[in-house]
Amino acid sequence: MLYGQSSGPVPPVDLGILAAKGSLYVTRPTLGHHVATREELLARAGEVLGWVRSGELRLRIEHTFPLERAAEAHRTLEGRQTTGKVLLLP
């Protein structure tokens, strides 16, 4: 499974293997495939942010960096030293 693209391009897939394992398929949806209008985007974002606000959904903030240490924050991300969110603070 691929989440994001931080690992680079996805290697080729043998589609015959997918068929042999039960009619599996490959898809690469983007946000545009799930949200048709700006109004829908705002409604969905509002719902998710409401979950964050209420505590129903908790974000894991692993690192915070002052803006002047942005280069260090990038090195941390590039070095795969993170699993949670990384925030730059003004």
C-alpha positions as CSV (number, residue, x, y, z in Angstrom):
1,M,0.0,0.0,0.0
2,L,1.3,3.5,-0.8
3,Y,0.4,6.5,1.3
4,G,1.9,9.7,-0.1
5,Q,5.0,9.6,-2.2
6,S,7.9,10.2,0.2
7,S,9.4,6.8,-0.8
8,G,9.6,7.7,-4.4
9,P,8.0,6.0,-7.4
10,V,6.0,2.8,-7.1
11,P,7.8,-0.1,-8.7
12,P,6.1,-1.9,-11.6
13,V,3.3,-4.3,-10.6
14,D,2.6,-7.6,-12.3
15,L,-1.1,-7.4,-13.0
16,G,-1.3,-11.1,-13.6
17,I,-0.5,-11.8,-10.0
18,L,-3.4,-9.5,-8.9
19,A,-5.8,-11.4,-11.1
20,A,-4.5,-14.8,-9.7
21,K,-5.1,-13.6,-6.1
22,G,-8.8,-12.8,-6.6
23,S,-9.5,-10.0,-9.1
24,L,-7.5,-7.4,-7.1
25,Y,-7.0,-4.0,-8.7
26,V,-4.7,-1.0,-8.6
27,T,-5.9,2.5,-8.2
28,R,-4.3,5.9,-7.6
29,P,-7.1,8.2,-6.5
30,T,-6.5,11.9,-5.7
31,L,-8.5,14.3,-3.6
32,G,-10.4,15.4,-6.8
33,H,-11.8,11.8,-7.0
34,H,-13.4,12.1,-3.6
35,V,-14.4,15.8,-3.4
36,A,-16.3,17.3,-6.4
37,T,-16.8,20.9,-5.2
38,R,-15.2,23.5,-3.0
39,E,-18.3,23.4,-0.8
40,E,-17.9,19.6,-0.3
41,L,-14.2,20.1,0.5
42,L,-15.1,22.7,3.1
43,A,-17.8,20.5,4.6
44,R,-15.5,17.5,4.9
45,A,-12.6,19.5,6.2
46,G,-15.0,21.1,8.8
47,E,-16.1,17.6,9.9
48,V,-12.5,16.4,10.4
49,L,-11.4,19.5,12.1
50,G,-14.5,19.3,14.4
51,W,-13.3,15.8,15.4
52,V,-9.9,17.3,16.2
53,R,-11.5,20.1,18.2
54,S,-13.7,17.8,20.2
55,G,-10.8,15.4,20.9
56,E,-12.5,12.5,19.0
57,L,-9.5,12.6,16.6
58,R,-6.1,13.2,18.1
59,L,-3.1,14.3,16.1
60,R,0.3,13.1,17.0
61,I,2.7,16.0,16.8
62,E,6.2,14.5,17.1
63,H,8.4,17.5,16.5
64,T,8.1,21.3,16.5
65,F,10.7,23.6,15.1
66,P,11.0,27.4,15.1
67,L,10.8,28.7,11.6
68,E,14.5,29.6,11.7
69,R,15.3,25.9,12.0
70,A,13.3,24.9,8.9
71,A,16.3,23.4,7.3
72,E,16.7,21.0,10.3
73,A,13.0,20.1,10.1
74,H,13.5,19.2,6.5
75,R,16.5,17.1,7.2
76,T,14.5,15.3,9.9
77,L,11.8,14.5,7.4
78,E,14.2,13.5,4.7
79,G,16.1,11.3,7.1
80,R,12.9,9.4,7.9
81,Q,13.2,10.3,11.6
82,T,9.6,11.1,12.1
83,T,6.3,9.1,12.3
84,G,4.0,11.9,13.6
85,K,3.4,15.5,12.4
86,V,6.3,18.0,12.1
87,L,5.3,21.6,12.8
88,L,7.2,24.8,11.9
89,L,6.3,27.6,14.4
90,P,6.6,31.3,13.5
